[in-house]
Every structure is written in C-alpha cells, then in structure tokens.
Amino acid sequence: MSQTLFSAAPSSEPLSVSQLVGRLKALVETDYGNVTVEGELSDFHRARSGHCYFSLVDDEAQLECVMWRRVAAGVGFTPEDGMLVEIDGKISIYEDRGKLQCYADTMRLAGEGALRKAFEKLKKRLRREGLFDAEKKQPLPPFPETVGLVTSGQSAALQDLVTGLRRRFPSVSVQLRPVAVQGHGAGDEIAAAVDAFAAMDAPPDVLVVGRGGGSAEDLWAFNEEVVARAIHACGVPVVSAVGHETDTSIADLVADERAATPSTGAEVVVPDRRDVAEAVRGLHDTLQQAAESQIREGRATVQRLVQSRGFHRPAGRVRRLQQRLDELTGRLERTAPRLLDAKRRRLDALRSRLRALDPQRPLGRGYAFVEQDGRPVRSAEALAEGDAVTLAFEDGERGARVEET
C-alpha cells in the first residue's frame, strides 16, 4: 500500500496535507468505488437545502454519510434515528476536513424485519397515548351528502372509490385533495390534506384516506406518526382504505372505520340506493300492518262488548254500555284513519325524498352534469378558456373544452 500511496521515489521533500489527502482519496475511491453498507441510522438531519447528513453505526464502528437532495426525494419512507437501513453508495474523502464519508445513492429499510420493528414501536407508543381507543372513534353518517378523498390523483384506487360511490349512492358529492402516497414527504402531504379538509367552513361529511396495494415500503407513508395524529385530531369521521385486506397500517388503527381495500371504501361510506329503497318498502309494509292490526283489535273489542252479559242487562245498563260503545267506536273511527293518513304522508315524504336524491332525473330532461377533475362545477366563473371538462348525460359521458369565457 505504501508503494501505491507514495509511488514516487523516496524524497526528503515532505508531502503537503492536500497532497496526502488527495492521494488517500484516490486510493479509497479506486478500491471502494461502489459499496453496499448496512447499519443503524444515527444523528440524521436534513439541511434546509434538502441534503441529508447522518451516520451508520454498528456495535464497533461508525461511518459518516451524505445523501444529496435528489436522492433523498426518492426514499420511500421518512428516515429516523434507530432505523436499520441499507445504502448503496460511493466511499470518498471530504478533503476540506480530511474525513472519510459515504455518498449514498439509494437508501432502503433493511428487510421486512426492520419495517415490522418500526411499525410495532410506533403502534405501542400510540396505543399508550390512547389514539386507538374505541370510545374516541366517531360514528359514520348514515347518508353523507359530501365525501372527501385523500389519495393519489392518478390512481386506480381513486377510480375504484369514485365509481363505487356513484354506483351505490349517485347523489353524493365527491371532493378530492390529491397527494403523493409514497416516497419522501408523502406522509406530510397526507396529513396536510386531512387537516385542510377538517379546517373547511363546510367540511365533507366523511373522509376516505388511502391508496392501492404495494410493498411494505410503498405503504409506509400510512404508518407515519404525522398521518396518525392528523387522523386522530380530525373532527370529520375518517375511513382508512389502505392496500389489500391483509395489510394493516397505523392509519387503519387510528381511523374511525377501516375499509379492507379502496374498492370496499365506497361500501363502508355510503349505503346502496337499492338497500334504501328496500328499507322504505319495508317501512311502508310495517306501517300498514300496524294500522290494520289496530283496526282489527278495535273491531274485536266491539264484538266482545256485544256478546257480553252486561250488554243484555236492564235498559239503563244497556244505555250506558251503548254510550260507551259509541265513544269507543267514534274514537276508533277518528283515530284509525288519522293514523293511517299520517303513516301514508310519512311514506310519501320518504318516497319524494328518494326521488329527489336521484341525479338521473334532471339528466332525463336534457340537463347535463359538468365536472372538472372529478369535482362538480357549480359556477361559470370556475372555468377558464381552454379548461377540459366532462359532461355527464343520461346515457353516458363526453369530454369538452371551454372555448369562450
């Protein structure tokens, strides 16, 4: 190694510091140009520039590392001290300080075991704080008018949710806040979107937070503490719909309700209009049966009075019973129709409400719904020249573009 470092013939002239460090740097970069290193994160911090500085440590040594901003942006989780990670990078010497460093090109959690360890550690701490307590969970509204979605704006999960909501309960309005669902900063985006929905003057009736399936690292944003605390603090009921049925995230545990997948998120949030119609029919039948039962009981009472011994006693007794019979008969005649009319009016009101909720009625009269990016357009002022919109008709949808404003 001495011959490699000091290849020149022995000389009485000493090397300068920069010469020596430069030769050491060249030697290190030649022998250890590309390496993969596993270790525990220590002293991790992110500078304002976005560059990250940290050490990898084990029981006997430590290695200082640098991860440039463009590399950090592609990391699929939020690095924290104590995490066991693997990095691919290059070993070199930072000449200004004569310091050996690894310049990371990639960073990943060191296997599912490390992910599980981090997951269980956070879950245990949040459980102690009461974030999973059942008594703190909010009930979901039975008939929400507006549903807020926090997910990727260009994903199959979004399409599954919107399609399911409109198929099951067409009158529901959908509001979307698109976010990154994996990678650096995804957890912060998700938490900010939940906070923004909750802070609205007229927030949605319920939120759905989620994404489709993926690896444990892909889903990690929904295991971040910032997301858990945003969901817990949200004044709007939250449904978590993350990954597949076998995936369980911290967001699932904190949310007011969990949907196994984004596809089933719509089933959790809104009722099926066919079930609502069936419930109305059942209520109609129940009310009708109750009215008929009261009429039958009234008739039976009259019949028993006519057949009783007291009915055949002297005239005074007969007159008193006749008067009582007239009172009961009059009450029955007044009460039964009024009760039946009241039940019928309630049934008619329920039917009218159900018909009013059907968005297809205006479409059948030649109207169309105008949507932009999956959200309804409520005013001409909301559109600018060149904007792309979707026109929903009774028999399908067509794309359009605004030419004049």
Secondary structure, DSSP 8 states (H G I E B T S, - for coil): -HHHHT-S---SS---HHHHHHHHHHHHHHHSSSEEEEEEEEEEEE-TTS-EEEEEE-SS-EEEEEE-HHHHTT-SS---TT-EEEEEEEEEEETTTTEEEEEEEEEEESHHHHHHHHHHHHHHHHHHHTTT-GGG-----SS-SEEEEEE-TTSHHHHHHHHHHHHH-TT-EEEEEE---SSTTHHHHHHHHHHHHHTSSS--SEEEEEE----TTTTGGGGSHHHHHHHHH-SS-EEEEESSTT---HHHHHSSEE-SSHHHHHHHHS--HHHHHHHHHHHHHHHHHHHHHHHHHHHHHHHHHHHSGGGGS-HHHHHHHHHHHHHHHHHHHHHHHHHHHHHHHHHHHHHHHHHHT-THHHHHTT--EEEETTEE---GGG--TT-EEEEEETTEEEEEE----
